[in-house]
């Protein structure tokens, strides 16, 4: 779809350049649009025809430009660079060391009793399981 619109856009652009170059300007242009064009049209009629053609080609060029922009935006939608940044981890709150003196006028909070970690004995190295005795 976009290839067809792109080819049409290029053809309209070439035609637009050609029509603008044919128009007679104050300096004479290319000299092709002046005079009566062999009695076919008057100078005023040819100027109106070329002006109208230029306006129509410009409108078509503008429409194809917008269509190409919309097709390109839909086809190549990229996320923002900021979406790819890793999320920053929130820092852990600072806890005072046990037995530390608090600063400021706040009274010291009672130390929370943390249970001691359970001690485990290493697994037996022999193939037989260790059976606890009743002693």
C-alpha positions in Angstrom: 0.0 0.0 0.0 2.7 2.5 0.9 4.7 1.6 -2.2 1.8 2.5 -4.4 1.2 5.8 -2.6 5.0 6.5 -2.7 5.1 6.0 -6.5 2.1 8.2 -6.9 3.7 10.8 -4.7 6.8 10.9 -6.8 4.9 11.2 -10.0 2.8 14.0 -8.7 6.0 15.8 -7.5 7.6 15.5 -10.9 4.4 16.8 -12.6 4.2 19.7 -10.1 7.8 20.7 -10.9 7.1 20.5 -14.6 3.9 22.7 -14.4 5.6 25.3 -12.2 8.5 25.5 -14.7 6.2 25.9 -17.7 4.3 28.9 -16.1 5.2 32.3 -17.3 6.7 34.4 -14.5 7.5 38.1 -14.5 10.9 37.2 -15.9 9.5 35.1 -18.7 10.0 31.6 -17.1 11.1 29.1 -19.7 9.1 31.0 -22.4 6.9 28.0 -23.1 3.7 29.4 -21.5 3.8 32.8 -23.1 1.9 34.0 -26.2 -1.2 32.6 -27.5 0.1 29.0 -27.8 -0.6 28.8 -31.5 -4.1 30.3 -31.2 -5.3 27.5 -28.9 -5.8 29.6 -25.8 -5.4 33.2 -24.8 -2.6 34.2 -22.5 -5.1 34.7 -19.7 -6.7 31.3 -20.3 -3.4 29.5 -20.3 -2.4 31.2 -17.0 -5.7 30.2 -15.4 -5.2 26.6 -16.6 -1.7 26.4 -15.3 -2.6 28.0 -12.0 -5.5 25.6 -11.5 -3.4 22.6 -12.4 -0.7 23.7 -10.0 -3.3 24.0 -7.2 -4.7 20.6 -7.9 -1.3 19.0 -8.0 -0.3 20.7 -4.8 -3.4 19.4 -3.1 -2.7 15.9 -4.3 0.9 16.2 -3.2 -0.2 17.3 0.2 -2.7 14.5 0.6 -0.1 11.8 -0.5 2.4 13.3 2.0 0.0 13.0 4.8 -1.0 9.5 3.8 2.6 8.4 3.7 3.3 10.0 7.1 0.3 8.1 8.6 1.3 4.8 7.0 4.9 5.2 8.2 3.8 6.1 11.7 1.6 3.0 12.0 4.2 0.7 10.5 7.2 1.7 12.5 5.9 2.5 16.0 8.7 2.5 18.5 8.6 2.7 22.2 10.3 5.5 24.0 13.8 5.2 25.2 12.6 5.9 28.7 10.4 2.8 28.6 13.4 0.6 28.1 15.3 1.8 31.2 15.4 -0.6 34.2 13.3 0.3 37.1 15.3 1.7 40.0 15.0 -0.3 43.2 13.8 1.7 46.2 16.5 2.0 48.9 15.9 0.1 52.1 15.3 2.3 55.2 18.2 2.7 57.4 18.0 0.8 60.7 20.1 1.7 63.7 22.6 -0.8 65.0 21.6 -2.7 68.2 22.7 -0.7 71.2 23.2 2.5 69.3 22.2 5.8 70.9 19.5 7.5 69.0 20.1 11.1 68.0 17.7 13.9 68.7 15.0 14.4 71.4 13.2 11.1 70.7 13.3 8.5 73.4 14.9 5.2 72.5 12.5 2.5 71.3 12.8 -0.9 73.0 14.9 -3.2 71.0 12.8 -5.9 69.3 13.8 -9.4 70.3 14.8 -11.3 67.2 14.6 -15.0 67.5 18.0 -16.7 67.1 18.5 -18.6 63.9 17.9 -22.3 64.3 21.1 -24.3 64.3 21.2 -27.3 62.2 23.7 -30.1 62.3 25.5 -31.1 59.2 24.2 -34.0 57.3 25.9 -37.4 57.9 28.5 -38.2 55.4 28.1 -42.0 55.5 25.4 -43.8 53.6 23.5 -44.7 56.7 20.9 -42.3 58.1 21.7 -41.0 61.6 19.0 -42.2 64.0 18.6 -40.2 67.2 19.0 -42.2 70.4 16.8 -41.7 73.4 19.6 -40.7 75.7 
